[in-house]
Amino acid sequence: MDEHQTPCCACTHKTKSRDEKEYKDLLNRLSRIEGQIRGIRGMVERDAYCTDILTQVAAANAALNSFTKVLLANHIRTCVAQDIREGRDETIDELVDTLQRLMK
């Protein structure tokens, strides 16, 4: 299935095939973020000092922001560039909408 086909279910979301390196990188980043979130939960459960928890929350937020930047860059280099080359200019509007949601 290529990145513009819809899955077999009734939903209408696009999908994207990722190369092995991109796939592994994204999953590794998410695994680290999950670990950070579990660590924060543990800190709350252990009644850790607020400032210590907030420091870890800031680190988790930075990791999520980094994940977002990598995913967005990959999206622009692949999906957006391909759609523009193929004359699907509506992808530009989709990208603008996505960027506006990210910048709220």
Backbone as XML, in Angstrom:
<?xml version="1.0"?>
<chain id="A" units="angstrom">
  <residue number="1" name="MET">
    <atom name="N" x="0.853" y="-1.168" z="0.000"/>
    <atom name="CA" x="0.000" y="0.000" z="0.000"/>
    <atom name="C" x="0.898" y="1.230" z="0.000"/>
  </residue>
  <residue number="2" name="ASP">
    <atom name="N" x="0.676" y="2.181" z="-0.914"/>
    <atom name="CA" x="1.514" y="3.369" z="-0.899"/>
    <atom name="C" x="0.924" y="4.408" z="0.048"/>
  </residue>
  <residue number="3" name="GLU">
    <atom name="N" x="1.650" y="5.531" z="0.199"/>
    <atom name="CA" x="1.294" y="6.494" z="1.223"/>
    <atom name="C" x="-0.013" y="7.234" z="0.968"/>
  </residue>
  <residue number="4" name="HIS">
    <atom name="N" x="-0.604" y="7.103" z="-0.216"/>
    <atom name="CA" x="-1.826" y="7.837" z="-0.519"/>
    <atom name="C" x="-3.051" y="6.940" z="-0.566"/>
  </residue>
  <residue number="5" name="GLN">
    <atom name="N" x="-2.859" y="5.646" z="-0.398"/>
    <atom name="CA" x="-3.993" y="4.745" z="-0.380"/>
    <atom name="C" x="-4.600" y="4.726" z="1.009"/>
  </residue>
  <residue number="6" name="THR">
    <atom name="N" x="-5.892" y="4.487" z="1.041"/>
    <atom name="CA" x="-6.539" y="4.373" z="2.336"/>
    <atom name="C" x="-6.522" y="2.917" z="2.765"/>
  </residue>
  <residue number="7" name="PRO">
    <atom name="N" x="-6.533" y="2.671" z="4.077"/>
    <atom name="CA" x="-6.572" y="1.294" z="4.551"/>
    <atom name="C" x="-7.900" y="0.642" z="4.196"/>
  </residue>
  <residue number="8" name="CYS">
    <atom name="N" x="-7.981" y="-0.641" z="4.409"/>
    <atom name="CA" x="-9.163" y="-1.404" z="4.025"/>
    <atom name="C" x="-10.385" y="-1.095" z="4.877"/>
  </residue>
  <residue number="9" name="CYS">
    <atom name="N" x="-10.195" y="-0.539" z="6.052"/>
    <atom name="CA" x="-11.331" y="-0.247" z="6.921"/>
    <atom name="C" x="-12.110" y="0.944" z="6.381"/>
  </residue>
  <residue number="10" name="ALA">
    <atom name="N" x="-13.130" y="1.348" z="7.097"/>
    <atom name="CA" x="-14.009" y="2.424" z="6.641"/>
    <atom name="C" x="-13.426" y="3.813" z="6.853"/>
  </residue>
  <residue number="11" name="CYS">
    <atom name="N" x="-12.298" y="3.929" z="7.548"/>
    <atom name="CA" x="-11.738" y="5.261" z="7.788"/>
    <atom name="C" x="-11.108" y="5.801" z="6.504"/>
  </residue>
  <residue number="12" name="THR">
    <atom name="N" x="-10.887" y="7.109" z="6.486"/>
    <atom name="CA" x="-10.382" y="7.743" z="5.265"/>
    <atom name="C" x="-8.996" y="8.325" z="5.451"/>
  </residue>
  <residue number="13" name="HIS">
    <atom name="N" x="-8.260" y="7.898" z="6.456"/>
    <atom name="CA" x="-6.927" y="8.432" z="6.712"/>
    <atom name="C" x="-5.923" y="7.871" z="5.710"/>
  </residue>
  <residue number="14" name="LYS">
    <atom name="N" x="-4.978" y="8.735" z="5.330"/>
    <atom name="CA" x="-3.885" y="8.302" z="4.468"/>
    <atom name="C" x="-2.922" y="7.454" z="5.293"/>
  </residue>
  <residue number="15" name="THR">
    <atom name="N" x="-2.134" y="6.670" z="4.614"/>
    <atom name="CA" x="-1.079" y="5.903" z="5.275"/>
    <atom name="C" x="0.237" y="6.219" z="4.580"/>
  </residue>
  <residue number="16" name="LYS">
    <atom name="N" x="1.333" y="5.833" z="5.216"/>
    <atom name="CA" x="2.643" y="6.082" z="4.633"/>
    <atom name="C" x="3.548" y="4.894" z="4.912"/>
  </residue>
  <residue number="17" name="SER">
    <atom name="N" x="4.183" y="4.408" z="3.880"/>
    <atom name="CA" x="5.199" y="3.373" z="4.053"/>
    <atom name="C" x="6.503" y="4.061" z="4.399"/>
  </residue>
  <residue number="18" name="ARG">
    <atom name="N" x="7.135" y="3.641" z="5.495"/>
    <atom name="CA" x="8.401" y="4.234" z="5.924"/>
    <atom name="C" x="9.526" y="3.249" z="5.682"/>
  </residue>
  <residue number="19" name="ASP">
    <atom name="N" x="10.705" y="3.775" z="5.343"/>
    <atom name="CA" x="11.838" y="2.867" z="5.220"/>
    <atom name="C" x="12.231" y="2.392" z="6.621"/>
  </residue>
  <residue number="20" name="GLU">
    <atom name="N" x="13.003" y="1.335" z="6.669"/>
    <atom name="CA" x="13.341" y="0.676" z="7.938"/>
    <atom name="C" x="14.042" y="1.625" z="8.909"/>
  </residue>
  <residue number="21" name="LYS">
    <atom name="N" x="14.951" y="2.448" z="8.412"/>
    <atom name="CA" x="15.690" y="3.374" z="9.281"/>
    <atom name="C" x="14.753" y="4.387" z="9.922"/>
  </residue>
  <residue number="22" name="GLU">
    <atom name="N" x="13.888" y="5.012" z="9.132"/>
    <atom name="CA" x="12.946" y="5.999" z="9.668"/>
    <atom name="C" x="12.010" y="5.338" z="10.675"/>
  </residue>
  <residue number="23" name="TYR">
    <atom name="N" x="11.499" y="4.165" z="10.334"/>
    <atom name="CA" x="10.585" y="3.422" z="11.204"/>
    <atom name="C" x="11.231" y="3.136" z="12.556"/>
  </residue>
  <residue number="24" name="LYS">
    <atom name="N" x="12.456" y="2.608" z="12.526"/>
    <atom name="CA" x="13.154" y="2.271" z="13.775"/>
    <atom name="C" x="13.468" y="3.516" z="14.585"/>
  </residue>
  <residue number="25" name="ASP">
    <atom name="N" x="13.899" y="4.581" z="13.924"/>
    <atom name="CA" x="14.217" y="5.825" z="14.616"/>
    <atom name="C" x="12.983" y="6.374" z="15.340"/>
  </residue>
  <residue number="26" name="LEU">
    <atom name="N" x="11.856" y="6.422" z="14.651"/>
    <atom name="CA" x="10.637" y="6.944" z="15.270"/>
    <atom name="C" x="10.209" y="6.083" z="16.460"/>
  </residue>
  <residue number="27" name="LEU">
    <atom name="N" x="10.240" y="4.761" z="16.280"/>
    <atom name="CA" x="9.842" y="3.872" z="17.381"/>
    <atom name="C" x="10.803" y="3.979" z="18.561"/>
  </residue>
  <residue number="28" name="ASN">
    <atom name="N" x="12.105" y="4.099" z="18.301"/>
    <atom name="CA" x="13.072" y="4.260" z="19.391"/>
    <atom name="C" x="12.817" y="5.549" z="20.166"/>
  </residue>
  <residue number="29" name="ARG">
    <atom name="N" x="12.551" y="6.622" z="19.453"/>
    <atom name="CA" x="12.252" y="7.892" z="20.112"/>
    <atom name="C" x="11.001" y="7.764" z="20.975"/>
  </residue>
  <residue number="30" name="LEU">
    <atom name="N" x="9.967" y="7.122" z="20.428"/>
    <atom name="CA" x="8.727" y="6.948" z="21.194"/>
    <atom name="C" x="8.940" y="6.060" z="22.414"/>
  </residue>
  <residue number="31" name="SER">
    <atom name="N" x="9.757" y="5.045" z="22.281"/>
    <atom name="CA" x="10.044" y="4.177" z="23.429"/>
    <atom name="C" x="10.737" y="4.954" z="24.544"/>
  </residue>
  <residue number="32" name="ARG">
    <atom name="N" x="11.673" y="5.819" z="24.171"/>
    <atom name="CA" x="12.346" y="6.639" z="25.185"/>
    <atom name="C" x="11.351" y="7.581" z="25.861"/>
  </residue>
  <residue number="33" name="ILE">
    <atom name="N" x="10.455" y="8.169" z="25.069"/>
    <atom name="CA" x="9.449" y="9.080" z="25.622"/>
    <atom name="C" x="8.520" y="8.315" z="26.563"/>
  </residue>
  <residue number="34" name="GLU">
    <atom name="N" x="8.107" y="7.118" z="26.159"/>
    <atom name="CA" x="7.266" y="6.292" z="27.044"/>
    <atom name="C" x="7.981" y="6.024" z="28.362"/>
  </residue>
  <residue number="35" name="GLY">
    <atom name="N" x="9.263" y="5.736" z="28.291"/>
    <atom name="CA" x="10.045" y="5.508" z="29.504"/>
    <atom name="C" x="10.084" y="6.741" z="30.386"/>
  </residue>
  <residue number="36" name="GLN">
    <atom name="N" x="10.234" y="7.904" z="29.754"/>
    <atom name="CA" x="10.238" y="9.150" z="30.526"/>
    <atom name="C" x="8.893" y="9.358" z="31.223"/>
  </residue>
  <residue number="37" name="ILE">
    <atom name="N" x="7.811" y="9.092" z="30.523"/>
    <atom name="CA" x="6.475" y="9.278" z="31.099"/>
    <atom name="C" x="6.259" y="8.299" z="32.258"/>
  </residue>
  <residue number="38" name="ARG">
    <atom name="N" x="6.690" y="7.052" z="32.080"/>
    <atom name="CA" x="6.590" y="6.084" z="33.179"/>
    <atom name="C" x="7.422" y="6.535" z="34.372"/>
  </residue>
  <residue number="39" name="GLY">
    <atom name="N" x="8.586" y="7.111" z="34.099"/>
    <atom name="CA" x="9.429" y="7.633" z="35.171"/>
    <atom name="C" x="8.747" y="8.768" z="35.921"/>
  </residue>
  <residue number="40" name="ILE">
    <atom name="N" x="8.091" y="9.655" z="35.197"/>
    <atom name="CA" x="7.362" y="10.757" z="35.821"/>
    <atom name="C" x="6.234" y="10.211" z="36.693"/>
  </residue>
  <residue number="41" name="ARG">
    <atom name="N" x="5.527" y="9.240" z="36.169"/>
    <atom name="CA" x="4.448" y="8.619" z="36.955"/>
    <atom name="C" x="5.009" y="8.038" z="38.253"/>
  </residue>
  <residue number="42" name="GLY">
    <atom name="N" x="6.140" y="7.351" z="38.144"/>
    <atom name="CA" x="6.778" y="6.779" z="39.329"/>
    <atom name="C" x="7.166" y="7.847" z="40.330"/>
  </residue>
  <residue number="43" name="MET">
    <atom name="N" x="7.652" y="8.980" z="39.827"/>
    <atom name="CA" x="8.018" y="10.075" z="40.714"/>
    <atom name="C" x="6.799" y="10.591" z="41.481"/>
  </residue>
  <residue number="44" name="VAL">
    <atom name="N" x="5.673" y="10.717" z="40.775"/>
    <atom name="CA" x="4.438" y="11.162" z="41.432"/>
    <atom name="C" x="4.014" y="10.133" z="42.476"/>
  </residue>
  <residue number="45" name="GLU">
    <atom name="N" x="4.071" y="8.856" z="42.100"/>
    <atom name="CA" x="3.682" y="7.796" z="43.034"/>
    <atom name="C" x="4.581" y="7.768" z="44.267"/>
  </residue>
  <residue number="46" name="ARG">
    <atom name="N" x="5.844" y="8.162" z="44.112"/>
    <atom name="CA" x="6.796" y="8.171" z="45.236"/>
    <atom name="C" x="6.821" y="9.516" z="45.959"/>
  </residue>
  <residue number="47" name="ASP">
    <atom name="N" x="5.889" y="10.409" z="45.591"/>
    <atom name="CA" x="5.811" y="11.732" z="46.219"/>
    <atom name="C" x="7.106" y="12.529" z="46.063"/>
  </residue>
  <residue number="48" name="ALA">
    <atom name="N" x="7.686" y="12.477" z="44.867"/>
    <atom name="CA" x="8.906" y="13.239" z="44.594"/>
    <atom name="C" x="8.614" y="14.739" z="44.678"/>
  </residue>
  <residue number="49" name="TYR">
    <atom name="N" x="9.653" y="15.488" z="44.896"/>
    <atom name="CA" x="9.553" y="16.938" z="45.004"/>
    <atom name="C" x="9.082" y="17.521" z="43.664"/>
  </residue>
  <residue number="50" name="CYS">
    <atom name="N" x="8.200" y="18.506" z="43.743"/>
    <atom name="CA" x="7.565" y="19.078" z="42.541"/>
    <atom name="C" x="8.581" y="19.544" z="41.501"/>
  </residue>
  <residue number="51" name="THR">
    <atom name="N" x="9.608" y="20.237" z="41.931"/>
    <atom name="CA" x="10.602" y="20.755" z="40.996"/>
    <atom name="C" x="11.297" y="19.625" z="40.245"/>
  </residue>
  <residue number="52" name="ASP">
    <atom name="N" x="11.559" y="18.522" z="40.925"/>
    <atom name="CA" x="12.182" y="17.378" z="40.265"/>
    <atom name="C" x="11.258" y="16.790" z="39.200"/>
  </residue>
  <residue number="53" name="ILE">
    <atom name="N" x="9.969" y="16.711" z="39.515"/>
    <atom name="CA" x="8.996" y="16.198" z="38.542"/>
    <atom name="C" x="8.906" y="17.156" z="37.361"/>
  </residue>
  <residue number="54" name="LEU">
    <atom name="N" x="8.819" y="18.452" z="37.649"/>
    <atom name="CA" x="8.718" y="19.439" z="36.572"/>
    <atom name="C" x="9.926" y="19.399" z="35.648"/>
  </residue>
  <residue number="55" name="THR">
    <atom name="N" x="11.096" y="19.147" z="36.194"/>
    <atom name="CA" x="12.306" y="19.030" z="35.376"/>
    <atom name="C" x="12.175" y="17.852" z="34.417"/>
  </residue>
  <residue number="56" name="GLN">
    <atom name="N" x="11.644" y="16.738" z="34.900"/>
    <atom name="CA" x="11.459" y="15.561" z="34.043"/>
    <atom name="C" x="10.353" y="15.783" z="33.017"/>
  </residue>
  <residue number="57" name="VAL">
    <atom name="N" x="9.307" y="16.523" z="33.396"/>
    <atom name="CA" x="8.240" y="16.862" z="32.445"/>
    <atom name="C" x="8.807" y="17.720" z="31.316"/>
  </residue>
  <residue number="58" name="ALA">
    <atom name="N" x="9.664" y="18.670" z="31.669"/>
    <atom name="CA" x="10.288" y="19.518" z="30.642"/>
    <atom name="C" x="11.126" y="18.673" z="29.689"/>
  </residue>
  <residue number="59" name="ALA">
    <atom name="N" x="11.835" y="17.678" z="30.221"/>
    <atom name="CA" x="12.641" y="16.795" z="29.374"/>
    <atom name="C" x="11.750" y="15.973" z="28.444"/>
  </residue>
  <residue number="60" name="ALA">
    <atom name="N" x="10.625" y="15.495" z="28.966"/>
    <atom name="CA" x="9.691" y="14.719" z="28.138"/>
    <atom name="C" x="9.084" y="15.604" z="27.050"/>
  </residue>
  <residue number="61" name="ASN">
    <atom name="N" x="8.739" y="16.842" z="27.406"/>
    <atom name="CA" x="8.220" y="17.779" z="26.402"/>
    <atom name="C" x="9.249" y="18.048" z="25.317"/>
  </residue>
  <residue number="62" name="ALA">
    <atom name="N" x="10.504" y="18.213" z="25.705"/>
    <atom name="CA" x="11.572" y="18.445" z="24.721"/>
    <atom name="C" x="11.719" y="17.236" z="23.802"/>
  </residue>
  <residue number="63" name="ALA">
    <atom name="N" x="11.612" y="16.036" z="24.372"/>
    <atom name="CA" x="11.703" y="14.820" z="23.558"/>
    <atom name="C" x="10.533" y="14.724" z="22.580"/>
  </residue>
  <residue number="64" name="LEU">
    <atom name="N" x="9.332" y="15.075" z="23.026"/>
    <atom name="CA" x="8.178" y="15.078" z="22.118"/>
    <atom name="C" x="8.344" y="16.125" z="21.022"/>
  </residue>
  <residue number="65" name="ASN">
    <atom name="N" x="8.853" y="17.289" z="21.378"/>
    <atom name="CA" x="9.095" y="18.328" z="20.373"/>
    <atom name="C" x="10.123" y="17.868" z="19.349"/>
  </residue>
  <residue number="66" name="SER">
    <atom name="N" x="11.155" y="17.186" z="19.809"/>
    <atom name="CA" x="12.169" y="16.658" z="18.903"/>
    <atom name="C" x="11.565" y="15.615" z="17.969"/>
  </residue>
  <residue number="67" name="PHE">
    <atom name="N" x="10.737" y="14.730" z="18.506"/>
    <atom name="CA" x="10.039" y="13.725" z="17.698"/>
    <atom name="C" x="9.203" y="14.424" z="16.629"/>
  </residue>
  <residue number="68" name="THR">
    <atom name="N" x="8.473" y="15.458" z="17.036"/>
    <atom name="CA" x="7.615" y="16.194" z="16.100"/>
    <atom name="C" x="8.440" y="16.813" z="14.973"/>
  </residue>
  <residue number="69" name="LYS">
    <atom name="N" x="9.580" y="17.402" z="15.307"/>
    <atom name="CA" x="10.435" y="18.022" z="14.289"/>
    <atom name="C" x="10.944" y="16.987" z="13.284"/>
  </residue>
  <residue number="70" name="VAL">
    <atom name="N" x="11.373" y="15.838" z="13.780"/>
    <atom name="CA" x="11.877" y="14.780" z="12.896"/>
    <atom name="C" x="10.757" y="14.280" z="11.982"/>
  </residue>
  <residue number="71" name="LEU">
    <atom name="N" x="9.586" y="14.014" z="12.571"/>
    <atom name="CA" x="8.452" y="13.513" z="11.787"/>
    <atom name="C" x="8.008" y="14.543" z="10.750"/>
  </residue>
  <residue number="72" name="LEU">
    <atom name="N" x="7.950" y="15.811" z="11.149"/>
    <atom name="CA" x="7.550" y="16.863" z="10.216"/>
    <atom name="C" x="8.549" y="17.002" z="9.071"/>
  </residue>
  <residue number="73" name="ALA">
    <atom name="N" x="9.830" y="16.979" z="9.385"/>
    <atom name="CA" x="10.850" y="17.074" z="8.335"/>
    <atom name="C" x="10.744" y="15.906" z="7.358"/>
  </residue>
  <residue number="74" name="ASN">
    <atom name="N" x="10.573" y="14.701" z="7.891"/>
    <atom name="CA" x="10.399" y="13.525" z="7.026"/>
    <atom name="C" x="9.156" y="13.673" z="6.157"/>
  </residue>
  <residue number="75" name="HIS">
    <atom name="N" x="8.084" y="14.187" z="6.739"/>
    <atom name="CA" x="6.823" y="14.359" z="6.000"/>
    <atom name="C" x="7.015" y="15.338" z="4.839"/>
  </residue>
  <residue number="76" name="ILE">
    <atom name="N" x="7.675" y="16.450" z="5.110"/>
    <atom name="CA" x="7.884" y="17.455" z="4.060"/>
    <atom name="C" x="8.776" y="16.901" z="2.953"/>
  </residue>
  <residue number="77" name="ARG">
    <atom name="N" x="9.857" y="16.198" z="3.349"/>
    <atom name="CA" x="10.799" y="15.662" z="2.348"/>
    <atom name="C" x="10.186" y="14.561" z="1.493"/>
  </residue>
  <residue number="78" name="THR">
    <atom name="N" x="9.225" y="13.835" z="2.022"/>
    <atom name="CA" x="8.670" y="12.701" z="1.279"/>
    <atom name="C" x="7.264" y="13.013" z="0.775"/>
  </residue>
  <residue number="79" name="CYS">
    <atom name="N" x="6.292" y="12.955" z="1.634"/>
    <atom name="CA" x="4.885" y="13.095" z="1.233"/>
    <atom name="C" x="4.592" y="14.418" z="0.533"/>
  </residue>
  <residue number="80" name="VAL">
    <atom name="N" x="4.974" y="15.512" z="1.166"/>
    <atom name="CA" x="4.650" y="16.828" z="0.617"/>
    <atom name="C" x="5.376" y="17.042" z="-0.707"/>
  </residue>
  <residue number="81" name="ALA">
    <atom name="N" x="6.675" y="16.759" z="-0.738"/>
    <atom name="CA" x="7.437" y="16.954" z="-1.969"/>
    <atom name="C" x="6.874" y="16.105" z="-3.107"/>
  </residue>
  <residue number="82" name="GLN">
    <atom name="N" x="6.543" y="14.842" z="-2.815"/>
    <atom name="CA" x="5.991" y="13.967" z="-3.853"/>
    <atom name="C" x="4.651" y="14.486" z="-4.356"/>
  </residue>
  <residue number="83" name="ASP">
    <atom name="N" x="3.780" y="14.890" z="-3.445"/>
    <atom name="CA" x="2.468" y="15.401" z="-3.854"/>
    <atom name="C" x="2.605" y="16.650" z="-4.719"/>
  </residue>
  <residue number="84" name="ILE">
    <atom name="N" x="3.510" y="17.545" z="-4.365"/>
    <atom name="CA" x="3.701" y="18.761" z="-5.158"/>
    <atom name="C" x="4.224" y="18.401" z="-6.547"/>
  </residue>
  <residue number="85" name="ARG">
    <atom name="N" x="5.194" y="17.482" z="-6.603"/>
    <atom name="CA" x="5.707" y="17.053" z="-7.915"/>
    <atom name="C" x="4.610" y="16.443" z="-8.772"/>
  </residue>
  <residue number="86" name="GLU">
    <atom name="N" x="3.642" y="15.801" z="-8.127"/>
    <atom name="CA" x="2.549" y="15.149" z="-8.857"/>
    <atom name="C" x="1.348" y="16.072" z="-9.059"/>
  </residue>
  <residue number="87" name="GLY">
    <atom name="N" x="1.510" y="17.365" z="-8.702"/>
    <atom name="CA" x="0.456" y="18.341" z="-8.961"/>
    <atom name="C" x="-0.650" y="18.385" z="-7.922"/>
  </residue>
  <residue number="88" name="ARG">
    <atom name="N" x="-0.475" y="17.752" z="-6.794"/>
    <atom name="CA" x="-1.504" y="17.768" z="-5.743"/>
    <atom name="C" x="-1.220" y="18.927" z="-4.782"/>
  </residue>
  <residue number="89" name="ASP">
    <atom name="N" x="-1.543" y="20.128" z="-5.234"/>
    <atom name="CA" x="-1.245" y="21.329" z="-4.465"/>
    <atom name="C" x="-2.069" y="21.448" z="-3.188"/>
  </residue>
  <residue number="90" name="GLU">
    <atom name="N" x="-3.153" y="20.687" z="-3.066"/>
    <atom name="CA" x="-3.946" y="20.718" z="-1.833"/>
    <atom name="C" x="-3.125" y="20.263" z="-0.627"/>
  </residue>
  <residue number="91" name="THR">
    <atom name="N" x="-2.050" y="19.556" z="-0.889"/>
    <atom name="CA" x="-1.155" y="19.124" z="0.191"/>
    <atom name="C" x="-0.517" y="20.323" z="0.874"/>
  </residue>
  <residue number="92" name="ILE">
    <atom name="N" x="-0.313" y="21.411" z="0.148"/>
    <atom name="CA" x="0.243" y="22.623" z="0.747"/>
    <atom name="C" x="-0.725" y="23.161" z="1.799"/>
  </residue>
  <residue number="93" name="ASP">
    <atom name="N" x="-2.008" y="23.196" z="1.465"/>
    <atom name="CA" x="-3.011" y="23.654" z="2.437"/>
    <atom name="C" x="-3.048" y="22.734" z="3.653"/>
  </residue>
  <residue number="94" name="GLU">
    <atom name="N" x="-2.933" y="21.440" z="3.414"/>
    <atom name="CA" x="-2.909" y="20.475" z="4.515"/>
    <atom name="C" x="-1.705" y="20.726" z="5.418"/>
  </residue>
  <residue number="95" name="LEU">
    <atom name="N" x="-0.548" y="20.994" z="4.812"/>
    <atom name="CA" x="0.660" y="21.273" z="5.585"/>
    <atom name="C" x="0.496" y="22.555" z="6.394"/>
  </residue>
  <residue number="96" name="VAL">
    <atom name="N" x="-0.054" y="23.594" z="5.787"/>
    <atom name="CA" x="-0.274" y="24.859" z="6.495"/>
    <atom name="C" x="-1.204" y="24.625" z="7.685"/>
  </residue>
  <residue number="97" name="ASP">
    <atom name="N" x="-2.284" y="23.886" z="7.491"/>
    <atom name="CA" x="-3.209" y="23.575" z="8.584"/>
    <atom name="C" x="-2.499" y="22.814" z="9.705"/>
  </residue>
  <residue number="98" name="THR">
    <atom name="N" x="-1.671" y="21.854" z="9.323"/>
    <atom name="CA" x="-0.920" y="21.069" z="10.304"/>
    <atom name="C" x="0.021" y="21.962" z="11.097"/>
  </residue>
  <residue number="99" name="LEU">
    <atom name="N" x="0.750" y="22.830" z="10.415"/>
    <atom name="CA" x="1.672" y="23.739" z="11.095"/>
    <atom name="C" x="0.923" y="24.688" z="12.040"/>
  </residue>
  <residue number="100" name="GLN">
    <atom name="N" x="-0.239" y="25.162" z="11.625"/>
    <atom name="CA" x="-1.024" y="26.035" z="12.489"/>
    <atom name="C" x="-1.472" y="25.307" z="13.753"/>
  </residue>
  <residue number="101" name="ARG">
    <atom name="N" x="-1.856" y="24.030" z="13.632"/>
    <atom name="CA" x="-2.251" y="23.249" z="14.808"/>
    <atom name="C" x="-1.053" y="23.014" z="15.722"/>
  </residue>
  <residue number="102" name="LEU">
    <atom name="N" x="0.114" y="22.772" z="15.141"/>
    <atom name="CA" x="1.307" y="22.535" z="15.941"/>
    <atom name="C" x="1.774" y="23.769" z="16.693"/>
  </residue>
  <residue number="103" name="MET">
    <atom name="N" x="1.458" y="24.942" z="16.162"/>
    <atom name="CA" x="1.964" y="26.177" z="16.756"/>
    <atom name="C" x="0.989" y="26.815" z="17.743"/>
  </residue>
  <residue number="104" name="LYS">
    <atom name="N" x="-0.074" y="26.149" z="18.099"/>
    <atom name="CA" x="-1.037" y="26.698" z="19.070"/>
    <atom name="C" x="-0.413" y="26.771" z="20.436"/>
  </residue>
</chain>
